[in-house]
């Protein structure tokens, strides 16, 4: 139940009055359109009472990325300051309208997480893994890291290809049963208007994957997305070593839910735990650990649930 373009001003005024006056969706038209405009409609649900808006909910359907899957991500959910629990009305409408969809949400507050629990969603938080640069001794963006000896060493037998706008046709050779096909990676990352991403197509004799990286502050690598055979992760350490050696980045972090920890461990990743501190927010920088909560209600039971940092609107810029 999308709404007409003419409602855009109504939506931004509601965000301004009930959330943040300087929210990026209020101040930047390009960001708003990129995430929520779909042809001549806006992917929002407006819940009203006596012509007054009680709450809004914005969503990102996978059809935005040429996917045939019935999946959508709740990306913005705001209720009226005047009416506690007013957000429930727009959520109820969305769940009824998209009853045949798998619905996901990432970046929930603890309060919102409890509400999704009441609606029988599966909830949790992303696991935060990190890999230190073995050639560095001092770090600016990570405090008290656990430095481990590289227990697992693999010969570098990977076929690695960095995808760019000139050779993106290589993506078409990547066949995946996942909803994240080649069109998804082109649309969301390769031709993203806000951030520059590094997309690697990686193969062994019998495994393959696509992995998306983003460089933050010229010091950090973040794994933003992944698709393919998760077993290949255990062989990625030589690639990361090479990247560290050539560029001097401090660490790589990898937020996800659903990947088997044994493969990350074999790539020498550590699970974040106290007293280590790794920031999750950089616009502006907040030097503290922060859980990224999720919720989902899935229709088909035949596929494993995998969630990554790039899902939903978590890569939406806050400052441009």
WOFEN-V944219 format. One record per helix or strand of 2 or more residues. SS is the DSSP state (a for helix, b for strand). FROM is the first residue (numbers start at 1). TO is the last residue. If there is no record, write none. Layout:
# WOFEN-V944219
SS,FROM,TO / SS,FROM,TO
This chain:
# WOFEN-V944219
b,3,4 / a,5,18 / a,24,27 / a,29,36 / b,37,38 / b,41,42 / b,44,49 / b,52,61 / a,62,65 / b,71,79 / a,87,97 / b,102,108 / a,110,118 / b,122,125 / b,127,132 / b,142,143 / b,159,163 / a,168,173 / a,182,190 / b,198,203 / b,208,216 / b,220,228 / a,230,235 / a,237,247 / b,251,257 / a,261,266 / b,270,271 / b,277,278 / b,281,282 / b,285,286 / b,293,297 / b,307,308
